[in-house]
Amino acid sequence: MIPPAYAKGVTVKNTTGHPLKIKVWFGSDEQEAQGNAKICEDRVLAPQEKVEIEEQTYDMGSWTAVAALYAVEVEAVPAPGSGAVSAARKSRFTPKVTEIVNVLDVEVREHPSEGTLHVTAL
């Protein structure tokens, strides 16, 4: 039997010089198929700010099920009057872990010459 492997929570650090919108998704396709919608936590991070998004759960009646970390999406906040954000200014990270992790640390970096955003686990 394969042991479970998932992250329960996440810390996200914005190492860029500008604000970022983040969406942290919890759940799984299997849980969604069983009627439990994915849980989304939205935040705006200032430059160099770090935030922890804690474990999410589903109420299963007499017990609770952990909603595993599904994805972290980041997007640069457009400057006022500049319009939409280009695709290069958005990034999606899907965690890959080999055991149960209480809090996965990730950071958002900006590629200096390309201006693209990258989310990486630490």
N, CA and C of each residue as an Amber inpcrd file, in Angstrom:
protein
   366
   0.8350000  -1.1830000   0.0000000   0.0000000   0.0000000   0.0000000
   0.8820000   1.2500000   0.0000000   0.5400000   2.2070000  -0.8300000
   1.3000000   3.4470000  -0.9370000   0.8680000   4.3880000   0.1920000
   1.8270000   4.9180000   0.9550000   1.4620000   5.8390000   2.0360000
   0.9560000   7.1730000   1.4730000   0.1190000   7.8720000   2.2300000
  -0.3940000   9.1530000   1.7400000   0.7170000  10.1950000   1.6090000
   0.5530000  11.0840000   0.6350000   1.5220000  12.1540000   0.3960000
   0.7680000  13.3940000  -0.0460000   0.7040000  14.3890000   0.8440000
   0.0370000  15.6470000   0.5130000   0.4810000  16.7230000   1.4940000
   0.2770000  17.9760000   1.1230000   0.5640000  19.1110000   1.9970000
  -0.7510000  19.5900000   2.5960000  -0.7280000  19.8670000   3.8980000
  -1.9340000  20.3260000   4.5950000  -2.1120000  21.8430000   4.4890000
  -1.0180000  22.5790000   4.5990000  -1.0620000  24.0380000   4.5450000
   0.1270000  24.5520000   3.7650000   0.1970000  25.8760000   3.6200000
   1.2700000  26.4490000   2.8130000   1.6160000  27.8450000   3.3300000
   2.9050000  28.1940000   3.2470000   3.3180000  29.5790000   3.4120000
   3.7790000  30.0540000   2.0420000   3.3880000  31.2630000   1.6990000
   3.7650000  31.8550000   0.4130000   4.5000000  33.1530000   0.7050000
   5.7190000  33.2840000   0.1680000   6.4910000  34.5140000   0.3250000
   6.6310000  35.1990000  -1.0240000   6.2930000  36.4770000  -1.0590000
   6.4470000  37.3070000  -2.2530000   7.8280000  37.9420000  -2.2060000
   8.7700000  37.4460000  -3.0090000  10.1200000  38.0200000  -3.0200000
  10.2740000  39.0950000  -4.0940000   9.1720000  39.4200000  -4.7840000
   9.2430000  40.4170000  -5.8520000   9.1370000  41.8280000  -5.2690000
   9.2850000  42.8120000  -6.1130000   9.2080000  44.2140000  -5.6980000
   7.8390000  44.8350000  -5.9080000   6.8210000  44.0160000  -6.1540000
   5.4790000  44.5570000  -6.3870000   4.4310000  43.6350000  -5.7590000
   3.2130000  44.1430000  -5.5480000   2.1650000  43.3130000  -4.9380000
   1.7350000  42.1720000  -5.8600000   1.2760000  41.0950000  -5.2280000
   0.7840000  39.9250000  -5.9500000  -0.5650000  39.4960000  -5.4000000
  -1.4370000  39.0340000  -6.2910000  -2.6700000  38.3640000  -5.8700000
  -2.3500000  36.8790000  -5.8420000  -2.7640000  36.2030000  -4.7690000
  -2.5780000  34.7500000  -4.7380000  -3.9190000  34.0780000  -4.4870000
  -4.0670000  32.9090000  -5.0640000  -5.2050000  32.0300000  -4.8090000
  -4.6160000  30.6900000  -4.4220000  -5.0020000  30.2010000  -3.2610000
  -4.5330000  28.9030000  -2.7960000  -5.7350000  27.9690000  -2.7970000
  -5.6050000  26.8730000  -3.5370000  -6.6960000  25.9050000  -3.7010000
  -6.4200000  24.6530000  -2.8830000  -7.4440000  24.1830000  -2.1910000
  -7.3700000  22.9500000  -1.4130000  -8.4520000  21.9980000  -1.9130000
  -8.1840000  20.6880000  -1.7920000  -9.1380000  19.6690000  -2.2110000
  -8.5080000  18.7590000  -3.2390000  -9.3470000  17.9830000  -3.9020000
  -8.8540000  17.0850000  -4.9500000  -9.9830000  16.8300000  -5.9380000
  -9.6170000  16.3080000  -7.0880000 -10.6280000  15.9560000  -8.0800000
 -11.5410000  14.8620000  -7.5340000 -10.9720000  13.9360000  -6.7490000
 -11.7740000  12.8600000  -6.1630000 -12.8040000  13.4080000  -5.1800000
 -12.3590000  14.3340000  -4.3080000 -13.2930000  14.9310000  -3.3440000
 -14.3610000  15.7510000  -4.0620000 -13.9640000  16.4160000  -5.1370000
 -14.9220000  17.2000000  -5.9110000 -15.9680000  16.2890000  -6.5520000
 -15.5470000  15.1170000  -7.0360000 -16.4750000  14.1590000  -7.6340000
 -17.4720000  13.6300000  -6.5970000 -17.0860000  13.6870000  -5.3150000
 -17.9560000  13.2340000  -4.2360000 -18.8340000  14.3550000  -3.6900000
 -18.7880000  15.5190000  -4.3430000 -19.6500000  16.6270000  -3.9510000
 -19.0060000  17.6780000  -3.0660000 -17.7170000  17.5670000  -2.8130000
 -17.0080000  18.5560000  -2.0050000 -16.2250000  19.4880000  -2.9200000
 -16.7120000  20.7020000  -3.0880000 -16.0480000  21.6650000  -3.9720000
 -14.6700000  22.0190000  -3.4230000 -13.7440000  22.3460000  -4.3150000
 -12.4330000  22.8060000  -3.8890000 -12.5930000  24.1020000  -3.0870000
 -11.7200000  24.2920000  -2.1120000 -11.7410000  25.4600000  -1.2300000
 -10.6790000  26.4260000  -1.7250000 -11.0400000  27.7010000  -1.8760000
 -10.0990000  28.7140000  -2.3700000  -9.9130000  29.8080000  -1.3220000
  -8.6660000  30.1360000  -1.0450000  -8.3120000  31.2460000  -0.1670000
  -7.6090000  32.3000000  -1.0210000  -8.1270000  33.5310000  -1.0120000
  -7.5510000  34.6410000  -1.7810000  -6.8110000  35.6020000  -0.8550000
  -5.6730000  36.0760000  -1.3050000  -4.9060000  37.0700000  -0.5570000
  -4.2150000  38.0030000  -1.5380000  -3.8360000  39.1880000  -1.0520000
  -2.9470000  40.0910000  -1.7840000  -1.7150000  40.2470000  -0.9100000
  -0.5490000  39.9800000  -1.4980000   0.7080000  40.0720000  -0.7560000
   1.4890000  41.2910000  -1.2090000   1.9210000  42.0830000  -0.2480000
   2.7930000  43.2170000  -0.5290000   4.1900000  42.6870000  -0.8640000
   5.0390000  43.5070000  -1.4590000   6.4130000  43.0770000  -1.7290000
   7.0880000  42.5910000  -0.4410000   7.7460000  41.4500000  -0.5250000
   8.4840000  40.8180000   0.5760000   7.5890000  40.2920000   1.7080000
   6.2910000  40.3190000   1.5350000   5.3740000  39.8020000   2.5630000
   5.2650000  38.2850000   2.4650000   5.0330000  37.6620000   3.6270000
   4.8600000  36.2110000   3.7080000   3.5560000  35.9360000   4.4540000
   2.7900000  34.9680000   3.9610000   1.5230000  34.6250000   4.5880000
   1.4180000  33.1110000   4.7080000   0.7920000  32.6570000   5.7910000
   0.5270000  31.2260000   5.9580000  -0.9590000  30.9770000   5.7700000
  -1.2770000  30.0340000   4.9260000  -2.6570000  29.5900000   4.7340000
  -2.7470000  28.2270000   5.4130000  -3.5640000  28.1620000   6.4350000
  -3.6280000  26.9550000   7.2500000  -4.4590000  25.8560000   6.6070000
  -4.3310000  24.6840000   7.1910000  -5.0520000  23.4830000   6.7650000
  -6.5510000  23.7520000   6.6270000  -7.1320000  23.1940000   5.5910000
  -8.5760000  23.2860000   5.3440000  -9.1710000  21.8860000   5.4730000
 -10.4340000  21.8230000   5.8830000 -11.0700000  20.5150000   6.0570000
 -12.4810000  20.5270000   5.4910000 -12.9690000  19.3160000   5.2310000
 -14.3540000  19.1000000   4.8410000 -15.0910000  18.4770000   6.0260000
 -16.2790000  18.9750000   6.3020000 -17.1270000  18.3900000   7.3430000
 -17.8380000  17.1920000   6.7290000 -17.5350000  16.0180000   7.2420000
 -18.1110000  14.7810000   6.7130000 -19.1890000  14.2210000   7.6480000
 -19.7470000  15.0860000   8.4800000 -20.7700000  14.6470000   9.4280000
 -20.1430000  14.3500000  10.7730000 -19.8450000  13.1000000  11.0430000
 -19.2680000  12.7130000  12.3310000 -17.7300000  12.7730000  12.3300000
 -17.1320000  13.1720000  11.2150000 -15.6820000  13.2770000  11.1340000
 -15.3030000  14.3460000  10.1140000 -14.0330000  14.7190000  10.0730000
 -13.5670000  15.7030000   9.0960000 -12.4820000  15.0810000   8.2270000
 -12.4240000  15.5260000   6.9930000 -11.3970000  15.0830000   6.0510000
 -10.5130000  16.2690000   5.6940000  -9.2220000  16.0540000   5.6560000
  -8.2880000  17.1070000   5.2610000  -8.4670000  17.3950000   3.7810000
  -8.5380000  18.6640000   3.4500000  -8.5410000  19.0950000   2.0480000
  -7.0890000  19.4350000   1.7170000  -6.4210000  18.5610000   1.0110000
  -4.9980000  18.7260000   0.7000000  -4.7590000  19.9540000  -0.1790000
  -3.5680000  20.5210000  -0.0570000  -3.1670000  21.6210000  -0.9320000
  -3.1940000  21.1330000  -2.3720000  -3.9510000  21.8220000  -3.2250000
  -4.1250000  21.4270000  -4.6230000  -3.2470000  22.2700000  -5.5590000
  -3.2610000  23.5970000  -5.3560000  -2.4900000  24.4800000  -6.2340000
  -2.3510000  25.8610000  -5.6150000  -1.3090000  26.5680000  -6.0320000
  -1.1020000  27.9700000  -5.6770000  -1.0120000  28.7440000  -6.9810000
  -1.8910000  29.7270000  -7.1440000  -1.8710000  30.5710000  -8.3350000
  -1.4530000  31.9790000  -7.9210000  -0.5470000  32.5750000  -8.6740000
  -0.1040000  33.9420000  -8.3970000  -0.2710000  34.7950000  -9.6410000
  -0.5210000  36.0570000  -9.3920000  -0.7170000  37.0020000 -10.4980000
  -0.2230000  38.3680000 -10.0430000   0.5240000  39.0340000 -10.9070000
   0.9720000  40.3890000 -10.6020000  -0.2390000  41.3140000 -10.5770000
  -0.2650000  42.2060000  -9.6220000  -1.3410000  43.1880000  -9.5440000
  -1.0230000  44.2840000 -10.5550000  -1.9360000  44.5210000 -11.5270000
  -1.6430000  45.5480000 -12.5330000  -1.6130000  46.9440000 -11.9150000
  -0.7400000  47.7770000 -12.4480000  -0.6980000  49.1660000 -12.0070000
  -2.0070000  49.8450000 -12.4040000  -2.4820000  50.8170000 -11.6210000
  -3.7380000  51.4920000 -11.9620000  -3.7150000  52.0490000 -13.3860000
  -4.7700000  51.7510000 -14.1430000  -4.9100000  52.2540000 -15.4990000
  -4.1460000  51.4680000 -16.5480000  -3.4650000  50.3770000 -16.1500000
  -2.6670000  49.6390000 -17.1240000  -3.4300000  48.5070000 -17.7980000
  -4.6090000  48.1600000 -17.2840000  -5.4070000  47.1160000 -17.9290000
  -5.1090000  45.7370000 -17.3910000  -5.2910000  44.7300000 -18.2460000
  -5.1630000  43.3260000 -17.8460000  -3.7030000  42.9320000 -17.6430000
  -3.5330000  41.8330000 -16.9330000  -2.2110000  41.2830000 -16.6780000
  -1.8900000  40.2700000 -17.7680000  -0.6670000  40.3100000 -18.3070000
  -0.2890000  39.3540000 -19.3540000  -0.1040000  37.9600000 -18.7640000
  -0.1680000  36.9510000 -19.6040000  -0.0240000  35.5630000 -19.1590000
   1.3300000  35.3380000 -18.4910000   2.3530000  36.0550000 -18.9270000
   3.6810000  35.8950000 -18.3390000   3.7180000  36.3800000 -16.8920000
   2.7600000  37.1840000 -16.5120000   2.7110000  37.7430000 -15.1560000
   1.8100000  36.9110000 -14.2530000   1.5130000  35.6810000 -14.6770000
   0.7210000  34.7430000 -13.8980000   1.4920000  33.4300000 -13.8160000
   1.2700000  32.6930000 -12.7380000   1.9260000  31.3990000 -12.6120000
   1.0820000  30.4910000 -11.7270000   1.1600000  29.1950000 -11.9870000
   0.4280000  28.1970000 -11.1960000   1.4190000  27.1310000 -10.7370000
   1.3450000  26.7920000  -9.4650000   2.2250000  25.8020000  -8.8540000
   1.3700000  24.6650000  -8.3010000   1.7030000  23.4370000  -8.6810000
   1.0340000  22.2480000  -8.1550000   2.0470000  21.4930000  -7.3150000
   1.7670000  21.3100000  -6.0210000   2.7690000  20.6900000  -5.1480000
   2.9950000  19.2110000  -5.4570000   4.2240000  18.7930000  -5.2900000
   4.6160000  17.3860000  -5.4060000   5.3950000  17.0530000  -4.1340000
   4.8180000  16.2450000  -3.2710000   5.4830000  15.8520000  -2.0390000
   5.4870000  14.3310000  -1.9410000   6.3710000  13.7950000  -1.1070000
   6.5070000  12.3430000  -0.9820000   6.0060000  11.8170000   0.3650000
   5.4730000  12.7200000   1.1940000   4.9450000  12.3500000   2.5050000
   3.9210000  13.3970000   2.9190000   3.3280000  13.2270000   4.0780000
   2.4110000  14.2490000   4.5820000   3.2490000  15.3990000   5.1300000
   2.9820000  16.6100000   4.6320000   3.7120000  17.8160000   5.0230000
   2.7060000  18.7490000   5.6990000   3.0150000  19.1750000   6.9270000
   2.0910000  20.0660000   7.6300000   1.9840000  21.4240000   6.9600000
   3.1330000  22.0470000   6.6760000   3.1480000  23.3510000   6.0030000
   4.2450000  23.3340000   4.9510000   3.8700000  23.5190000   3.7070000
   4.8220000  23.5840000   2.5960000   5.2110000  25.0370000   2.3770000
   6.5160000  25.3150000   2.3870000   6.9990000  26.6810000   2.1510000
   7.2680000  26.8850000   0.6690000   6.6670000  27.9270000   0.0980000
   6.9300000  28.2750000  -1.2990000   7.2380000  29.7640000  -1.3870000
   7.9450000  30.1340000  -2.4280000   8.1900000  31.5530000  -2.6560000
   7.9800000  31.8890000  -4.1190000   7.6050000  33.1330000  -4.3240000
   7.3720000  33.6410000  -5.6730000   8.5510000  34.5300000  -6.0360000
   9.1610000  34.1950000  -7.1690000  10.2930000  34.9760000  -7.6780000
   9.9350000  35.5240000  -9.0480000  10.6010000  36.5960000  -9.3920000
  10.4120000  37.1900000 -10.7210000  11.7050000  37.0080000 -11.5060000
  11.5890000  36.4460000 -12.7000000  12.7620000  36.3180000 -13.5610000
  13.0970000  37.7160000 -14.0600000  14.2750000  38.2410000 -13.7190000
  14.5690000  39.6510000 -14.0040000  14.5290000  40.0590000 -15.4610000
  15.0650000  39.2370000 -16.3600000  15.1090000  39.6630000 -17.7600000
  13.8030000  39.3720000 -18.4980000  13.0760000  38.3320000 -18.0640000
  11.8330000  37.9630000 -18.7480000  10.5980000  38.6090000 -18.1210000
  10.6980000  38.9660000 -16.8300000   9.5460000  39.5280000 -16.1450000
   8.4840000  38.4950000 -15.7960000   8.8250000  37.1940000 -15.8880000
   7.8640000  36.1410000 -15.5840000   7.9060000  35.8030000 -14.0970000
   6.8130000  35.2690000 -13.5930000   6.7250000  34.8580000 -12.2030000
   6.9480000  33.3520000 -12.1030000   7.6850000  32.9370000 -11.0660000
   7.9550000  31.5260000 -10.8280000   7.6560000  31.2180000  -9.3660000
   6.9190000  30.1470000  -9.1140000   6.6190000  29.6910000  -7.7600000
   7.4090000  28.4130000  -7.5330000   8.1980000  28.3750000  -6.4590000
   9.0060000  27.1950000  -6.1750000   8.8920000  26.8160000  -4.7060000
   8.9450000  25.5150000  -4.4550000   8.9590000  25.0110000  -3.0810000
  10.3670000  25.1620000  -2.5290000  10.4450000  25.4600000  -1.2540000
  11.7660000  25.6120000  -0.6100000  12.1720000  24.3240000   0.0890000
